[in-house]
Amino acid sequence: MSRMSDTRTQIIEASIDLFAQAGFWNTPTSKIVKHAKISTGTLFNYFGSKDGLIDEVFLQLRQEQAGYAAEGYPEKGSIKERVEHIWFRHIDWAVRHPDRHKLLQQLRMSDLISNDAHDRSWYEWSFAETLIPEAIEAGLYRNVEVKFIVWLAFAQRDTAADYAIAAGLKDMALMKHITNSFEIYWGGITK
């Protein structure tokens, strides 16, 4: 890794740490600079503004989440197997990284993330981009807007993840919870 990418990663990781502790709205760039052990000029050379940094933190977390979901993705599996894989991996990532999960939720719901960053955040999910239209076309999913299905899935997966984190679920209890939450989602979205 080059020094430039090391510094960029260092700034993003320092920001994630601080944003997770105090919220991105309560974290001044002076704290980020101190935590990352860099100069103010370095921060703004890499990101231009705090809003630009927030976009990049959001994109980093979405990339991590999507990368984790993509591991072992059963491309040749049935629609249900592929949706279930994403469901399990999404919740497992959240349970393994509760602070990052919470921060990602906050960022996704904020009005600070640029439209460009929201659009770019979907590139990481290209491995599954045809999944919902395929399910609708096959008559498996209810015929509603794809965006609505995506939002519904995120809301239910995040709720399932939040519950698992709050309840401290592990091992078999966690697997049972993920399975049950998936079956509730699947039963509600399919015809």
N, C-alpha and C positions, 0 to 999 in steps of 0.2 A: 504494500500500500504506500502511495506517495505521501510526502509530508503534507501536501495540500489536502488530500482526502483524509489524512489523519486529523488534521486541524478541524476540518469540516465535521467529521464524525464526533470529535471531542466537543465541539460546540453543540451539536444536536443532542448528544448524550447528557451534557450538563443541563441543557434546557429541559429535556425529558425529566431528569431528576427533580429539578426545581419546580417545573409545572405540575408534576405529580404531587409534590408536597404542598404547594401554596396556590395552585391554579395559575394558568397562563396570564390571566388578567391581573393577578397580584404579584407578578414576578417582573421587576424592572430589569432592563438590559444590564445595569450595573452589577446585579447579583449574578447574572449569567456569565458575564466577563470574569468576575472574581472566581466563580465556581469552575469555569473552564480554564482558568489561569492563562488568559489571553488579554490583549489590549482591546479597547473599545473599537479602535480602527479596524482590527482584524475581524471582529464580529460583523461590522458593516461592510467590509470588503467582500465577505462571503455571502451575506444575506441581504444587504441593502437597507433593510428595515426590520423592525420586530415582526411586522405582519408577514414579511417574506420568510423569516425564521419559523414562525408559527405554521405557515404552509408546509415548510420542509419537515418539521417535526411530524405533522399530520401525515405527510407522504411516507416518511420513514416507518411510522407505526402501521400504516395500511400495507406497506410493502412487507413488513415482518409478518403481519397477520395472513396476508395472501400467500406468502411463501410457505408458511407453516401449513396452510390449508392445501396447498398444491402437492405437498410431499405425499407420495403414494396414491395420488388421485387416480381412481379407476376409470381411465378414459373409455374403456370398452365395457364398463359396467352398465347396468340398467339405470334409468333415470333416478329411481329411488336410491340405488346404491351410491350414485354420485352425489346426490343431495345429502344423503346421510353422512357420507364421508366429510363433506364440507361442514356439516352441522357438528360432528364430533370434533374435528380439528379446530374449528372456531372456538368452541367452548373450552377445549383442552388448552389452547393458547391463552385464553383469558385466565383460566385457573392457574396456569404456570406463571403468568405475568400480570397479576391483578392491578398493579399500579399503571402499567402501560395500557391495559384494557380500559380502566377508568378514565385515563387521560384521553384515549382515543374516542371514547363515547362523548366526553365533554367537547372535544374539538369538532367532532362530526356534527354535534347539535348547535354549535356556535355559529354566529353570523360572521365570524372573522376569517373563515377559510374562503379563499377566493374560488370563483367558479372554475378557473383554470386548474387549481389544485384538486378540486372535487372531480373534474373530468379526468385528470391524469391519474387519480387514485384508482380508477377502474382498469387501467392498463394491466396492472398486476393480476387481475382476475380474469384475464383473457382465456385461461385454460377452461373456464366454465361459462364463458359469455353466451353460448348458445343453449345452455341447459334449460333455462326457464322458457324461452320461445319453443324449444323442442317439446317440453312437457305440455305446453298449451296446445301446440299443433297436434300432438298425439292424443289430445282429449283427456289427458290425465289431470292437469291442473284446471281449475276454474278459469274461464275466459275473462280475465281482468287485465288491467294495465301491468306490464312487466315491472315498471317502477314501483307500483303498489306491492307486488309480490316481494320485490327486493326489500322494501322498507318493512314489510310485515316479517320477513325472515330475520332481518337484523334486530327488530324489536324483540321477537320471541327468543332468538339465540342470546341476545344480550341479557334478557331477563333470566333465562336459564343459567347463564354464566354468573350473573350477579348473585343469584340464589346459591349456587354451588360455592362461590367464594365466601359469602356471608355465613353459610352453614358449615364451612370447613370440610366439604365433602372430599373424600379421597378414595382411591382404589375402587372396590366393587360398588360402594355407595355412589361414587361419582359416575361410574359407568351406567348404573341403573338409572340415575337421574337424567343423564344425557339421553339414554334410550327412551325413557318416558317422555321427556320434553320433545324429542324428535317425533314420536308417535302422535303426540298432541298436535304438533305443527302439521304433520303429514295428513292427519285426519281432517284438519280444518281447511287445507288448501286443495286437496284432491276431490274429485267428483265422486 
